[in-house]
Amino acid sequence: MAKTLTHFDDEGRPRMVDVSTKADAERTARATGTVRFSDAAYADIRAHGVAKGDILRIAELAGIMGAKKTADLIPLCHPLPLTAIAVAGAFNDATKSIDVEASVRTTGKTGVEMEALTAVAVACLAVYDMAKSVDKAMTIGPIALVEKTGGKSGDFRR
């Protein structure tokens, strides 16, 4: 049996899914992403930073702000009362990249996967913005959901 697209009504119009009858549950999600640099740019950023400030701390703050704005950015995403958001950026010398991880938590009727993914995407975009004067050829990705807990569909781990 084919799955139905829950975000469209019987006439094909977009809708936000009605979750009013769902029970509240504790829900978590964790996502990761990467920004890769050229060897020379990575060495420069690692040794000297960037002119705009602390690239890791600004990216982490941007990710937190992004998670809080997810419902404003993703058209059919429910606005959620997030109870915790943590974003961590780290230099990865082996891959000449900055790795980002976001964890998000709520107690509610729908999950926080989109908030975790948005946090990572926005954090990676902040890295790009801060480092574009050093390396315009840097790449973002992959961005992936690593795990989620809670809700009717159960737990997921990549």
MIDREN-584640 format. One line per field, with one value per atom (N, C-alpha, C): x, y, z; atom name; residue number from 1. Coordinates in Angstrom, 3 decimals, always signed. Layout:
MIDREN-584640
X <- c(X;...) .
Y <- c(Y;...) .
Z <- c(Z;...) .
atomo <- c(CA;...) .
num <- c(NUM;...) .
***
This chain:
MIDREN-584640
X <- c(+0.831;+0.000;+0.881;+0.634;+1.429;+1.094;+2.115;+1.893;+1.252;+0.366;-0.252;+0.598;+0.508;+1.223;+0.372;+0.826;+0.018;-0.118;+0.734;+0.700;-0.123;-0.946;-1.852;-3.239;-4.266;-5.630;-6.077;-7.330;-7.859;-7.847;-7.789;-7.776;-6.368;-5.363;-3.982;-3.492;-4.253;-3.841;-2.940;-1.922;-1.061;-1.809;-1.440;-2.034;-1.021;-1.189;-0.404;-1.197;-0.553;-1.217;-1.807;-3.013;-3.680;-3.117;-2.401;-1.815;-2.546;-3.706;-4.400;-4.804;-4.995;-5.418;-4.237;-3.037;-1.854;-1.488;-0.977;-0.532;+0.827;+1.033;+2.352;+3.335;+4.541;+5.606;+6.928;+7.894;+9.231;+9.852;+10.410;+10.962;+12.337;+13.257;+14.597;+15.018;+15.964;+16.565;+17.995;+18.849;+20.246;+20.613;+21.276;+21.687;+23.133;+23.773;+25.156;+25.323;+26.369;+26.719;+28.182;+28.688;+30.112;+30.306;+31.309;+31.773;+33.227;+33.503;+34.851;+35.556;+36.854;+37.681;+38.813;+39.439;+40.692;+41.736;+42.792;+43.839;+44.420;+44.695;+45.307;+44.355;+43.097;+42.125;+41.918;+41.810;+41.629;+42.809;+44.021;+45.214;+45.194;+44.805;+44.753;+43.695;+42.505;+41.420;+41.766;+42.339;+42.702;+43.772;+44.726;+45.835;+45.487;+44.682;+44.473;+43.029;+42.077;+40.673;+40.201;+39.089;+38.542;+38.272;+38.225;+38.078;+36.765;+35.723;+34.407;+34.261;+35.221;+35.140;+35.348;+34.937;+35.118;+34.157;+34.676;+33.854;+33.012;+33.563;+32.808;+31.688;+31.978;+30.945;+29.830;+30.165;+29.133;+28.261;+28.872;+28.100;+27.164;+27.642;+26.789;+25.592;+25.837;+24.746;+23.764;+24.280;+23.417;+22.549;+23.128;+22.367;+21.231;+21.488;+20.438;+19.326;+19.707;+18.710;+17.916;+18.596;+17.929;+16.898;+17.254;+16.305;+15.045;+15.212;+14.065;+13.175;+13.691;+12.950;+12.474;+12.599;+12.296;+10.901;+9.888;+8.513;+8.328;+9.190;+9.133;+9.789;+10.671;+11.441;+10.884;+10.313;+9.797;+8.275;+7.674;+6.268;+5.245;+5.345;+4.296;+4.752;+5.795;+6.349;+5.605;+5.238;+4.550;+5.502;+5.048;+5.865;+5.853;+7.021;+7.133;+7.766;+7.346;+8.014;+9.269;+10.395;+11.636;+12.111;+12.481;+12.914;+14.426;+15.136;+16.603;+17.125;+18.184;+18.898;+20.386;+21.158;+22.612;+23.234;+24.153;+24.859;+26.347;+27.118;+28.568;+29.277;+30.239;+31.096;+32.504;+33.195;+34.561;+35.393;+36.652;+37.583;+37.904;+37.983;+38.339;+39.589;+40.751;+42.017;+42.165;+41.577;+41.706;+41.024;+39.872;+39.110;+39.159;+39.910;+40.009;+38.617;+37.885;+36.500;+36.130;+34.973;+34.316;+33.084;+32.988;+31.839;+30.889;+29.597;+28.568;+27.605;+27.217;+26.204;+25.184;+23.912;+22.834;+21.954;+21.547;+20.589;+19.453;+18.230;+17.044;+16.081;+15.364;+14.432;+13.143;+12.032;+10.747;+9.873;+8.811;+7.710;+6.511;+5.994;+4.915;+4.299;+3.538;+2.743;+3.433;+4.554;+5.279;+6.778;+7.572;+9.008;+9.803;+11.080;+11.977;+13.090;+12.850;+13.854;+14.181;+13.143;+13.371;+14.138;+13.901;+14.614;+16.102;+16.421;+17.829;+18.513;+17.832;+18.397;+18.564;+17.606;+17.702;+18.838;+18.998;+20.101;+21.441;+21.623;+22.884;+23.057;+22.000;+22.098;+22.458;+21.808;+22.075;+23.480;+23.911;+25.273;+26.299;+26.087;+27.008;+26.997;+25.835;+25.761;+26.497;+26.437;+27.166;+28.673;+29.135;+30.556;+30.927;+30.102;+30.381;+30.465;+29.491;+29.480;+30.736;+31.158;+32.310;+33.622;+33.674;+34.936;+34.988;+33.946;+33.909;+35.019;+35.544;+36.650;+37.946;+38.006;+39.189;+39.056;+37.831;+37.645;+36.219;+36.014;+34.683;+34.302;+35.258;+34.994;+34.663;+34.546;+34.200;+32.849;+32.621;+31.359;+30.677;+29.357;+28.543;+27.909;+28.038;+27.343;+28.280;+27.729;+26.292;+25.729;+24.438;+23.678;+22.725;+22.687;+21.880;+21.281;+20.102;+19.516;+20.261;+20.778;+21.539;+20.637;+19.762;+18.823;+17.654;+16.566;+15.400;+14.730;+14.114;+13.394;+12.013;+11.093;+9.749;+8.786;+7.518;+6.470;+6.018;+4.937;+4.276;+5.174;+6.032;+6.869;+8.053;+8.267;+9.334;+10.687;+11.686;+13.043;+13.713;+14.672;+15.465;+16.917;+17.799;+19.233;+19.882;+20.664;+21.350;+22.417) .
Y <- c(-1.176;+0.000;+1.246;+2.150;+3.372;+4.322;+5.014;+6.026;+7.247;+7.881;+9.108;+10.300;+11.361;+12.588;+13.364;+13.429;+14.002;+15.519;+16.161;+17.621;+18.160;+17.287;+17.702;+17.155;+17.970;+17.493;+16.656;+16.227;+15.368;+16.048;+17.362;+18.100;+18.553;+18.099;+18.436;+19.758;+20.384;+21.667;+21.411;+22.240;+22.062;+22.393;+21.695;+21.956;+21.595;+22.208;+21.804;+20.696;+19.583;+18.416;+18.742;+18.262;+18.451;+17.446;+17.939;+17.060;+17.200;+17.843;+18.146;+16.912;+15.786;+14.577;+13.725;+14.081;+13.309;+13.624;+12.624;+12.808;+13.498;+14.299;+14.887;+13.778;+13.893;+12.939;+13.680;+13.152;+13.731;+13.331;+14.310;+14.082;+14.741;+14.046;+14.583;+14.317;+15.094;+14.852;+15.371;+14.682;+15.088;+15.033;+16.082;+16.171;+16.637;+16.340;+16.752;+17.349;+18.132;+18.709;+19.091;+19.380;+19.655;+20.788;+21.621;+22.619;+22.277;+21.960;+21.563;+22.722;+22.857;+23.933;+23.371;+24.241;+23.862;+23.706;+22.971;+22.761;+24.092;+24.996;+26.282;+27.136;+27.184;+27.988;+27.422;+26.107;+25.488;+25.832;+25.700;+26.001;+27.458;+28.362;+29.785;+30.056;+29.520;+29.732;+29.097;+27.921;+27.205;+27.981;+28.549;+29.260;+30.684;+31.374;+32.807;+33.218;+32.302;+32.665;+33.451;+34.145;+34.979;+36.368;+37.352;+38.747;+39.023;+38.251;+38.519;+38.039;+37.267;+36.826;+35.331;+34.813;+33.405;+32.552;+31.906;+31.204;+30.094;+29.363;+28.269;+28.792;+29.781;+30.279;+30.995;+31.752;+32.436;+31.405;+30.362;+29.306;+28.615;+28.351;+27.701;+28.572;+29.859;+30.790;+30.869;+30.942;+30.981;+29.719;+28.573;+27.326;+27.334;+27.830;+27.936;+28.850;+29.982;+30.921;+30.286;+29.530;+28.859;+27.849;+27.056;+26.068;+26.766;+27.906;+28.638;+29.222;+29.406;+29.999;+28.967;+27.689;+26.656;+26.800;+27.004;+27.110;+28.322;+29.332;+30.491;+30.199;+29.218;+28.928;+27.758;+26.774;+25.570;+25.698;+25.833;+26.244;+25.448;+24.133;+23.356;+22.782;+23.348;+22.881;+23.542;+22.744;+23.280;+24.105;+25.241;+25.951;+25.148;+24.924;+24.069;+24.810;+24.479;+25.027;+24.195;+24.643;+23.897;+24.048;+22.933;+22.972;+22.951;+22.546;+22.561;+22.552;+23.330;+23.338;+23.426;+22.520;+22.581;+22.419;+23.322;+23.252;+23.333;+22.415;+22.395;+22.348;+23.236;+23.232;+22.851;+22.129;+21.700;+21.616;+21.999;+21.828;+20.346;+19.869;+18.482;+18.519;+18.330;+18.425;+17.327;+16.173;+15.051;+15.339;+16.040;+16.292;+17.746;+18.578;+20.019;+20.640;+20.419;+20.880;+21.366;+21.998;+22.283;+21.409;+20.595;+19.712;+20.367;+20.242;+20.826;+19.727;+19.771;+18.846;+19.639;+19.322;+19.989;+18.942;+19.209;+18.381;+19.280;+18.798;+19.584;+18.694;+19.306;+18.561;+19.359;+18.634;+19.230;+18.166;+18.611;+17.726;+18.264;+17.460;+17.962;+16.891;+17.344;+16.466;+16.071;+16.687;+16.364;+16.521;+15.885;+15.794;+17.034;+16.988;+18.129;+17.850;+16.916;+16.621;+17.853;+18.575;+19.745;+20.834;+20.957;+21.962;+21.604;+20.328;+19.912;+20.104;+19.715;+19.888;+21.368;+22.190;+23.625;+24.241;+23.828;+24.335;+24.065;+22.852;+22.499;+23.296;+23.387;+24.107;+25.573;+26.208;+27.627;+27.805;+26.917;+26.996;+26.866;+25.929;+25.768;+26.996;+27.583;+28.811;+29.960;+30.009;+31.048;+30.860;+29.608;+29.332;+29.850;+29.516;+29.978;+31.506;+32.167;+33.626;+34.201;+33.612;+34.144;+33.869;+32.795;+32.393;+32.636;+33.207;+33.352;+34.243;+35.146;+35.977;+35.178;+34.047;+33.197;+32.086;+31.544;+30.385;+30.361;+30.930;+30.923;+29.550;+28.637;+27.305;+26.271;+26.681;+25.699;+25.067;+23.878;+23.176;+22.835;+22.806;+22.446;+21.085;+20.179;+18.902;+17.732;+16.602;+16.366;+16.871;+17.117;+17.414;+16.238;+15.667;+14.456;+14.380;+13.786;+13.420;+12.191;+12.253;+11.146;+10.257;+10.891;+10.110;+10.973;+10.281;+10.947;+9.955;+10.490;+9.649;+10.237;+9.347;+9.761;+9.756;+9.704;+9.785;+8.440;+8.486;+7.299;+6.464;+7.130;+6.385;+5.709;+6.001;+5.340;+6.010;+5.359;+5.895;+5.590;+6.436;+6.253;+6.530;+5.679;+5.901;+5.560;+6.483;+6.256;+5.214) .
Z <- c(+0.000;+0.000;+0.000;-0.919;-1.023;+0.123;+0.592;+1.625;+0.991;+1.735;+1.232;+1.653;+0.892;+1.219;+2.218;+3.436;+4.513;+4.441;+3.687;+3.628;+2.462;+1.856;+0.784;+1.080;+0.803;+1.012;-0.188;-0.187;-1.254;-2.619;-2.641;-3.910;-4.305;-3.552;-3.879;-3.350;-2.476;-1.892;-0.677;-0.513;+0.660;+1.944;+3.006;+4.319;+5.394;+6.534;+7.688;+8.369;+8.625;+9.186;+10.548;+10.804;+12.096;+13.097;+14.086;+15.104;+16.447;+16.438;+17.691;+18.482;+17.835;+18.557;+19.014;+18.620;+19.014;+20.465;+21.143;+22.527;+22.555;+23.596;+23.793;+24.142;+23.611;+23.907;+23.908;+24.658;+24.607;+23.277;+22.575;+21.247;+21.151;+20.532;+20.316;+18.882;+18.405;+17.101;+17.122;+16.370;+16.238;+14.762;+14.277;+12.874;+12.806;+11.684;+11.468;+10.081;+9.930;+8.635;+8.615;+7.418;+7.241;+6.239;+6.512;+5.556;+5.244;+3.973;+3.554;+2.845;+3.166;+2.636;+1.780;+0.988;+0.339;+1.447;+1.168;+2.176;+2.658;+1.711;+2.070;+2.900;+2.509;+3.252;+4.650;+4.761;+6.077;+6.985;+6.466;+7.269;+7.729;+6.829;+7.165;+8.240;+8.058;+9.023;+10.365;+10.328;+11.564;+12.335;+11.610;+12.259;+12.669;+11.840;+12.057;+12.291;+12.123;+12.255;+11.055;+11.220;+10.151;+10.711;+9.813;+10.230;+10.957;+10.652;+11.238;+12.679;+13.186;+14.575;+14.732;+15.866;+16.219;+15.395;+14.375;+13.400;+14.024;+14.977;+15.596;+16.486;+17.331;+18.250;+17.497;+16.461;+15.673;+14.953;+14.391;+13.719;+14.708;+15.904;+16.917;+17.267;+17.470;+17.773;+16.601;+15.373;+14.194;+14.123;+14.437;+14.422;+15.430;+16.622;+17.641;+17.145;+16.582;+16.057;+14.910;+14.059;+12.951;+13.422;+14.427;+14.965;+15.462;+16.116;+16.654;+15.566;+14.363;+13.249;+12.227;+12.518;+11.530;+10.942;+11.762;+11.255;+10.340;+10.476;+9.586;+8.236;+8.200;+6.992;+6.180;+6.850;+6.201;+6.165;+4.992;+4.878;+5.684;+5.773;+6.438;+7.780;+8.328;+9.597;+10.765;+11.754;+12.925;+13.788;+14.314;+15.307;+16.615;+17.168;+18.354;+19.518;+20.734;+21.924;+22.215;+21.713;+21.896;+23.334;+23.943;+25.336;+25.476;+24.426;+24.454;+23.028;+22.814;+21.536;+21.869;+21.310;+21.461;+20.083;+19.751;+18.472;+18.781;+18.192;+18.402;+17.062;+16.894;+15.711;+16.125;+15.249;+15.569;+14.294;+14.405;+13.300;+13.152;+11.914;+11.631;+10.749;+11.369;+10.646;+9.593;+9.834;+8.891;+7.559;+7.606;+6.376;+5.928;+6.653;+6.330;+6.286;+7.361;+7.397;+8.794;+8.847;+10.125;+10.158;+11.200;+11.398;+12.397;+12.125;+12.975;+13.405;+14.672;+15.183;+15.984;+15.781;+16.522;+17.169;+18.399;+19.127;+19.582;+19.374;+19.718;+20.484;+21.436;+22.284;+22.466;+22.572;+22.916;+23.552;+24.178;+24.543;+23.795;+22.874;+22.047;+21.177;+20.184;+19.340;+18.043;+17.737;+16.514;+16.769;+15.915;+16.155;+15.799;+16.147;+15.976;+14.961;+14.036;+13.021;+12.186;+11.772;+10.918;+11.666;+12.955;+13.742;+13.839;+14.036;+14.103;+12.753;+11.671;+10.335;+9.981;+10.352;+10.087;+10.881;+12.123;+12.944;+12.268;+11.787;+11.121;+9.832;+9.028;+7.759;+7.977;+8.930;+9.198;+9.776;+10.643;+11.181;+10.061;+9.145;+8.016;+7.116;+6.899;+6.099;+6.787;+8.103;+8.838;+8.669;+8.708;+8.452;+7.067;+6.078;+4.715;+4.661;+5.261;+5.252;+5.896;+6.987;+7.707;+6.982;+6.185;+5.558;+4.054;+3.477;+2.009;+1.470;+2.269;+1.793;+1.683;+2.368;+2.345;+1.300;+1.131;+0.245;-0.299;-1.471;-2.080;-2.621;-2.742;-3.294;-2.224;-0.969;+0.071;-0.259;+0.268;+0.013;+1.325;+1.269;+2.428;+2.151;+3.104;+3.000;+3.177;+3.430;+3.548;+4.875;+4.862;+6.074;+6.249;+7.449;+7.633;+9.029;+9.095;+10.375;+10.869;+12.080;+12.658;+13.501;+14.278;+15.084;+15.504;+15.817;+16.393;+17.324;+18.376;+19.322;+19.555;+19.942;+20.307;+19.148;+19.495;+18.496;+17.966;+17.204;+16.669;+15.755;+14.963;+14.026;+14.716;+15.987;+16.742;+16.569;+17.088;+17.069;+15.729;+15.371;+14.152;+14.490;+13.999;+14.120;+12.799;+12.265;+10.990;+11.188) .
atomo <- c(N;CA;C;N;CA;C;N;CA;C;N;CA;C;N;CA;C;N;CA;C;N;CA;C;N;CA;C;N;CA;C;N;CA;C;N;CA;C;N;CA;C;N;CA;C;N;CA;C;N;CA;C;N;CA;C;N;CA;C;N;CA;C;N;CA;C;N;CA;C;N;CA;C;N;CA;C;N;CA;C;N;CA;C;N;CA;C;N;CA;C;N;CA;C;N;CA;C;N;CA;C;N;CA;C;N;CA;C;N;CA;C;N;CA;C;N;CA;C;N;CA;C;N;CA;C;N;CA;C;N;CA;C;N;CA;C;N;CA;C;N;CA;C;N;CA;C;N;CA;C;N;CA;C;N;CA;C;N;CA;C;N;CA;C;N;CA;C;N;CA;C;N;CA;C;N;CA;C;N;CA;C;N;CA;C;N;CA;C;N;CA;C;N;CA;C;N;CA;C;N;CA;C;N;CA;C;N;CA;C;N;CA;C;N;CA;C;N;CA;C;N;CA;C;N;CA;C;N;CA;C;N;CA;C;N;CA;C;N;CA;C;N;CA;C;N;CA;C;N;CA;C;N;CA;C;N;CA;C;N;CA;C;N;CA;C;N;CA;C;N;CA;C;N;CA;C;N;CA;C;N;CA;C;N;CA;C;N;CA;C;N;CA;C;N;CA;C;N;CA;C;N;CA;C;N;CA;C;N;CA;C;N;CA;C;N;CA;C;N;CA;C;N;CA;C;N;CA;C;N;CA;C;N;CA;C;N;CA;C;N;CA;C;N;CA;C;N;CA;C;N;CA;C;N;CA;C;N;CA;C;N;CA;C;N;CA;C;N;CA;C;N;CA;C;N;CA;C;N;CA;C;N;CA;C;N;CA;C;N;CA;C;N;CA;C;N;CA;C;N;CA;C;N;CA;C;N;CA;C;N;CA;C;N;CA;C;N;CA;C;N;CA;C;N;CA;C;N;CA;C;N;CA;C;N;CA;C;N;CA;C;N;CA;C;N;CA;C;N;CA;C;N;CA;C;N;CA;C;N;CA;C;N;CA;C;N;CA;C;N;CA;C;N;CA;C;N;CA;C;N;CA;C;N;CA;C;N;CA;C;N;CA;C;N;CA;C;N;CA;C;N;CA;C;N;CA;C;N;CA;C;N;CA;C;N;CA;C;N;CA;C;N;CA;C;N;CA;C;N;CA;C;N;CA;C;N;CA;C;N;CA;C;N;CA;C;N;CA;C;N;CA;C) .
num <- c(1;1;1;2;2;2;3;3;3;4;4;4;5;5;5;6;6;6;7;7;7;8;8;8;9;9;9;10;10;10;11;11;11;12;12;12;13;13;13;14;14;14;15;15;15;16;16;16;17;17;17;18;18;18;19;19;19;20;20;20;21;21;21;22;22;22;23;23;23;24;24;24;25;25;25;26;26;26;27;27;27;28;28;28;29;29;29;30;30;30;31;31;31;32;32;32;33;33;33;34;34;34;35;35;35;36;36;36;37;37;37;38;38;38;39;39;39;40;40;40;41;41;41;42;42;42;43;43;43;44;44;44;45;45;45;46;46;46;47;47;47;48;48;48;49;49;49;50;50;50;51;51;51;52;52;52;53;53;53;54;54;54;55;55;55;56;56;56;57;57;57;58;58;58;59;59;59;60;60;60;61;61;61;62;62;62;63;63;63;64;64;64;65;65;65;66;66;66;67;67;67;68;68;68;69;69;69;70;70;70;71;71;71;72;72;72;73;73;73;74;74;74;75;75;75;76;76;76;77;77;77;78;78;78;79;79;79;80;80;80;81;81;81;82;82;82;83;83;83;84;84;84;85;85;85;86;86;86;87;87;87;88;88;88;89;89;89;90;90;90;91;91;91;92;92;92;93;93;93;94;94;94;95;95;95;96;96;96;97;97;97;98;98;98;99;99;99;100;100;100;101;101;101;102;102;102;103;103;103;104;104;104;105;105;105;106;106;106;107;107;107;108;108;108;109;109;109;110;110;110;111;111;111;112;112;112;113;113;113;114;114;114;115;115;115;116;116;116;117;117;117;118;118;118;119;119;119;120;120;120;121;121;121;122;122;122;123;123;123;124;124;124;125;125;125;126;126;126;127;127;127;128;128;128;129;129;129;130;130;130;131;131;131;132;132;132;133;133;133;134;134;134;135;135;135;136;136;136;137;137;137;138;138;138;139;139;139;140;140;140;141;141;141;142;142;142;143;143;143;144;144;144;145;145;145;146;146;146;147;147;147;148;148;148;149;149;149;150;150;150;151;151;151;152;152;152;153;153;153;154;154;154;155;155;155;156;156;156;157;157;157;158;158;158) .
***
